[in-house]
């Protein structure tokens, strides 16, 4: 029964994703068209191309002579065939340029979200169990600090302390030059970017988890469990924790897009070769096909995350009926 409900939910969400993706493509395409200049201007300037015939040929080759509405229709038609366009900067299809940088960003996002969930949930549970104690105060102060601290500033401070002063961590990059790029080398470079990006979200989850745990602990079914003589640890884990996770799961789904956006800044600070670095370079060089491709990718990540959140909701509390 639950499997059928999950399949129905999945089918419904996939149908709803189609107009959402279409809206994202149209809005981003129009905004890029309204931006001053084009990648052709920069490309001709860099290559010192001034011949009007050559410029006209390039405009025709890249379809810039067409009306905006026709360019949009051609782009949507190409997307339906999984053609994201061509990146003149990398001299390869956009999908290939994204595929080269995507693993680094996924690694950073997964490690940051894992850190945020583990630290945030654990800190929130401790603060709720030890409410109005020193532990509660420590968690609250730490959460307030990391929530208020900008991620780029925190990243710079981590570099100054652990890389420059102590020399324990590398300054940036994903691998050591000439170091072979093994798993341990990548993990060594991953620590500081993960902390800079993950601690902000850990602070949010800690505050939400603490409030949710205290609220759920006052509900009738928790009092009934205590009246049955169950141990405090079993009541906390089996009854309070599972239901208190629902708000955290909701926030996680909503923040997937902001995690991807935050990686742009963190990747720039740590010279991490991911989608964020590619987006920054593409915006600077007006490489708009890549920018559009990354926007579509970000939309897909947010849609997939929200579908996963709905499925986790159904698993955490089968009583919830998601429409």
C-alpha positions as CSV (number, residue, x, y, z in Angstrom):
1,X,0.0,0.0,0.0
2,X,2.8,2.4,0.9
3,X,4.7,1.4,-2.2
4,X,1.7,2.2,-4.4
5,X,1.3,5.6,-2.7
6,X,4.9,6.4,-3.2
7,X,4.7,5.5,-6.9
8,X,1.6,7.7,-7.3
9,X,3.4,10.5,-5.6
10,X,6.5,10.1,-7.8
11,X,4.4,10.1,-11.0
12,X,2.5,13.2,-9.9
13,X,5.6,15.1,-8.9
14,X,7.3,14.3,-12.3
15,X,4.3,15.6,-14.2
16,X,4.4,18.8,-12.1
17,X,8.1,19.2,-12.8
18,X,7.6,19.7,-16.5
19,X,5.9,23.2,-16.4
20,X,8.3,24.2,-13.6
21,X,11.4,23.3,-15.7
22,X,9.8,25.1,-18.7
23,X,9.3,28.2,-16.6
24,X,12.9,28.1,-15.3
25,X,14.2,27.9,-18.8
26,X,12.1,30.7,-20.1
27,X,12.8,33.1,-17.2
28,X,16.5,32.5,-17.3
29,X,16.7,32.7,-21.1
30,X,14.9,36.1,-21.1
31,X,17.0,37.5,-18.2
32,X,20.2,36.5,-20.0
33,X,19.0,38.1,-23.2
34,X,18.3,41.3,-21.2
35,X,21.9,41.3,-19.9
36,X,24.3,43.8,-21.7
37,X,26.7,42.3,-24.2
38,X,27.0,38.8,-25.5
39,X,29.6,36.0,-25.6
40,X,30.2,36.9,-29.3
41,X,31.4,40.4,-28.3
42,X,33.9,39.0,-25.8
43,X,35.0,36.2,-28.2
44,X,35.6,38.6,-31.1
45,X,37.5,41.0,-28.7
46,X,39.7,38.2,-27.3
47,X,40.6,37.0,-30.8
48,X,40.8,40.5,-32.2
49,X,38.2,39.8,-34.9
50,X,36.9,43.0,-36.4
51,X,36.0,42.0,-40.0
52,X,32.3,42.6,-40.4
53,X,31.8,39.6,-42.6
54,X,33.5,37.3,-40.1
55,X,31.4,38.8,-37.3
56,X,28.2,38.3,-39.4
57,X,29.1,34.7,-40.1
58,X,29.7,34.0,-36.4
59,X,26.3,35.6,-35.5
60,X,24.6,33.4,-38.1
61,X,26.5,30.3,-36.9
62,X,25.4,30.8,-33.3
63,X,21.9,31.8,-34.3
64,X,22.1,35.3,-32.9
65,X,20.5,36.8,-36.0
66,X,17.2,35.0,-35.1
67,X,14.5,36.8,-33.0
68,X,14.6,36.1,-29.3
69,X,11.4,34.1,-29.4
70,X,12.8,31.9,-32.1
71,X,16.1,31.4,-30.2
72,X,14.1,30.4,-27.2
73,X,12.0,27.8,-29.2
74,X,15.2,26.4,-30.7
75,X,16.8,26.1,-27.3
76,X,13.8,24.3,-25.8
77,X,13.6,22.0,-28.7
78,X,17.4,21.2,-28.3
79,X,16.8,20.6,-24.5
80,X,14.2,18.0,-25.4
81,X,16.9,16.1,-27.3
82,X,19.3,16.6,-24.3
83,X,21.3,19.2,-26.3
84,X,22.4,22.0,-23.9
85,X,24.3,23.8,-26.6
86,X,28.1,24.4,-27.2
87,X,30.6,26.1,-24.9
88,X,33.0,28.1,-27.0
89,X,35.1,28.7,-23.9
90,X,35.8,25.0,-23.2
91,X,35.4,24.1,-26.9
92,X,33.1,21.3,-26.1
93,X,29.3,20.6,-25.7
94,X,27.8,22.2,-22.5
95,X,26.8,18.8,-21.2
96,X,30.4,17.6,-21.4
97,X,31.7,20.8,-19.7
98,X,29.2,20.3,-16.8
99,X,30.0,16.6,-16.6
100,X,33.7,17.4,-16.0
101,X,32.9,19.7,-13.1
102,X,29.8,18.0,-11.6
103,X,31.5,15.2,-9.6
104,X,33.5,17.7,-7.6
105,X,30.4,19.7,-6.7
106,X,28.4,16.6,-5.8
107,X,31.2,15.5,-3.5
108,X,31.2,18.9,-1.8
109,X,27.4,19.0,-1.5
110,X,27.0,15.5,-0.2
111,X,29.8,15.9,2.4
112,X,28.5,19.3,3.5
113,X,24.9,18.1,3.9
114,X,26.0,15.0,5.7
115,X,28.1,17.1,8.1
116,X,25.2,19.5,8.6
117,X,22.7,16.8,9.3
118,X,24.9,14.7,11.7
119,X,26.2,17.7,13.6
120,X,23.0,19.7,13.5
121,X,20.6,16.9,14.6
122,X,23.0,15.6,17.3
123,X,23.5,19.1,18.7
124,X,19.7,19.8,18.6
125,X,19.0,16.5,20.4
126,X,21.6,17.2,23.1
127,X,20.3,20.7,23.6
128,X,16.7,19.5,24.0
129,X,17.6,16.7,26.4
130,X,19.9,19.0,28.4
131,X,17.6,22.0,28.2
132,X,18.5,25.0,30.4
133,X,22.0,23.5,31.1
134,X,25.5,24.4,30.0
135,X,25.2,22.0,27.1
136,X,22.1,23.8,25.9
137,X,23.8,27.2,26.2
138,X,26.9,26.0,24.3
139,X,24.8,24.6,21.4
140,X,22.7,27.8,21.2
141,X,25.7,30.1,21.2
142,X,27.6,28.0,18.6
143,X,24.5,27.8,16.4
144,X,24.0,31.5,16.6
145,X,27.7,32.2,15.7
146,X,27.8,29.8,12.7
147,X,24.4,31.0,11.5
148,X,25.5,34.7,11.6
149,X,29.0,34.1,10.1
150,X,29.1,34.4,6.3
151,X,30.3,31.2,4.6
152,X,33.0,33.0,2.6
153,X,34.4,34.7,5.7
154,X,34.4,31.4,7.6
155,X,36.2,29.8,4.7
156,X,38.9,32.5,4.7
157,X,39.3,32.2,8.5
158,X,39.7,28.4,8.2
159,X,42.3,28.9,5.6
160,X,44.2,31.4,7.7
161,X,44.1,29.2,10.8
162,X,44.5,25.6,9.5
163,X,46.4,26.2,6.3
164,X,48.5,29.3,6.8
165,X,49.2,29.4,10.6
166,X,49.1,25.7,11.5
167,X,49.9,24.2,8.1
168,X,47.6,21.2,8.7
169,X,45.4,21.7,5.6
170,X,46.0,22.6,2.0
171,X,45.1,26.2,1.0
172,X,42.9,25.2,-2.0
173,X,42.3,22.9,-4.9
174,X,41.0,19.4,-5.0
175,X,44.4,17.6,-5.2
176,X,48.0,18.3,-4.4
177,X,50.0,19.2,-7.5
178,X,52.2,16.2,-8.3
179,X,50.6,14.2,-5.4
180,X,48.8,11.6,-7.5
181,X,45.2,12.7,-6.5
182,X,44.4,9.7,-4.4
183,X,41.3,9.3,-2.3
184,X,43.1,10.4,0.9
185,X,44.5,13.4,-0.9
186,X,41.0,14.5,-2.1
187,X,39.5,14.0,1.3
188,X,42.3,16.1,2.8
189,X,41.4,18.9,0.5
190,X,37.7,18.4,1.1
191,X,37.8,19.0,4.9
192,X,37.9,22.9,4.9
193,X,35.3,23.5,2.1
194,X,33.0,21.0,3.8
195,X,33.3,22.8,7.2
196,X,32.8,26.3,5.6
197,X,29.7,25.2,3.7
198,X,28.2,22.7,6.2
199,X,28.5,24.5,9.5
200,X,26.0,27.2,8.5
201,X,23.4,24.6,7.7
202,X,24.3,22.6,10.8
203,X,23.5,25.7,12.9
204,X,20.0,25.9,11.3
205,X,19.3,22.2,11.8
206,X,20.5,22.4,15.5
207,X,18.1,25.3,16.3
208,X,15.1,23.7,14.4
209,X,15.8,20.2,15.9
210,X,16.0,21.6,19.5
211,X,12.6,23.4,19.1
212,X,11.0,20.4,17.4
213,X,12.2,18.0,20.0
214,X,10.9,20.1,22.9
215,X,7.5,20.5,21.1
216,X,7.1,16.8,20.3
217,X,8.1,15.8,23.8
218,X,5.0,17.5,25.2
219,X,2.6,15.6,22.9
220,X,0.2,13.0,24.3
221,X,1.6,9.9,22.6
222,X,5.0,10.6,24.2
223,X,3.4,10.9,27.6
224,X,1.7,7.6,27.0
225,X,5.0,6.0,26.1
226,X,6.5,7.3,29.3
227,X,3.5,6.0,31.3
228,X,4.1,2.5,29.9
229,X,7.4,2.5,31.6
230,X,9.6,2.8,28.6
231,X,13.1,4.1,29.2
232,X,14.0,7.7,28.6
233,X,16.5,6.7,25.8
234,X,13.9,4.6,24.0
235,X,11.2,7.3,24.2
236,X,13.6,9.9,22.9
237,X,14.9,7.8,20.0
238,X,11.8,5.8,19.0
239,X,9.1,8.4,19.5
240,X,10.4,11.9,19.9
241,X,13.4,11.9,17.5
242,X,11.6,10.3,14.6
243,X,8.7,12.8,14.6
244,X,11.0,15.8,15.4
245,X,12.9,15.1,12.2
246,X,10.0,16.2,10.0
247,X,10.8,19.9,10.1
248,X,14.5,19.2,9.5
249,X,13.6,17.1,6.4
250,X,11.4,20.0,5.1
251,X,14.2,22.5,5.5
252,X,16.7,20.2,3.8
253,X,14.5,19.9,0.7
254,X,14.0,23.6,0.5
255,X,17.7,24.4,1.0
256,X,19.1,22.1,-1.7
257,X,19.1,25.0,-4.1
258,X,20.8,27.3,-1.6
259,X,23.5,24.6,-0.9
260,X,24.2,24.5,-4.7
261,X,24.3,28.3,-4.8
262,X,26.5,28.5,-1.7
263,X,29.0,26.1,-3.3
264,X,29.6,28.8,-5.9
265,X,31.2,31.1,-3.3
266,X,33.0,28.3,-1.4
267,X,34.4,26.9,-4.6
268,X,35.8,30.3,-5.5
269,X,37.4,30.7,-2.0
270,X,39.0,27.3,-2.1
271,X,39.6,27.0,-5.8
272,X,37.5,23.9,-5.9
273,X,37.0,22.7,-9.5
274,X,33.3,22.3,-9.4
275,X,30.1,23.7,-11.0
276,X,30.5,26.9,-8.9
277,X,33.9,27.7,-10.5
278,X,32.5,26.9,-13.9
279,X,29.5,29.1,-13.4
280,X,31.7,32.0,-12.1
281,X,34.0,31.7,-15.2
282,X,31.0,31.4,-17.5
283,X,29.3,34.5,-16.2
284,X,32.6,36.5,-16.4
285,X,33.1,35.3,-20.0
286,X,29.4,35.7,-21.0
287,X,29.4,32.0,-21.8
288,X,25.6,31.9,-21.6
289,X,24.9,28.4,-22.9
290,X,26.8,27.0,-19.9
291,X,25.0,29.4,-17.5
292,X,21.7,28.2,-18.8
293,X,22.8,24.6,-18.5
294,X,23.8,25.0,-14.9
295,X,20.5,26.8,-14.1
296,X,18.6,23.8,-15.6
297,X,20.8,21.4,-13.6
298,X,20.1,23.4,-10.4
299,X,16.4,23.1,-11.0
300,X,16.6,19.4,-11.5
301,X,18.5,19.1,-8.2
302,X,15.9,21.1,-6.3
303,X,13.0,19.1,-7.9
304,X,14.7,15.7,-7.1
305,X,15.4,16.9,-3.5
306,X,11.8,17.8,-2.9
307,X,10.6,14.5,-4.3
308,X,13.0,12.7,-2.0
309,X,11.7,14.8,0.9
310,X,8.1,13.8,0.2
311,X,9.1,10.1,0.1
312,X,11.1,10.5,3.4
313,X,8.0,12.2,4.9
314,X,5.9,9.2,4.0
315,X,8.5,6.8,5.6
316,X,8.9,8.8,8.8
317,X,5.1,9.2,9.4
318,X,2.8,7.0,7.3
319,X,-0.2,8.9,8.6
320,X,0.8,11.9,6.4
321,X,-0.9,12.0,3.1
322,X,1.0,14.1,0.6
323,X,-1.0,15.5,-2.4
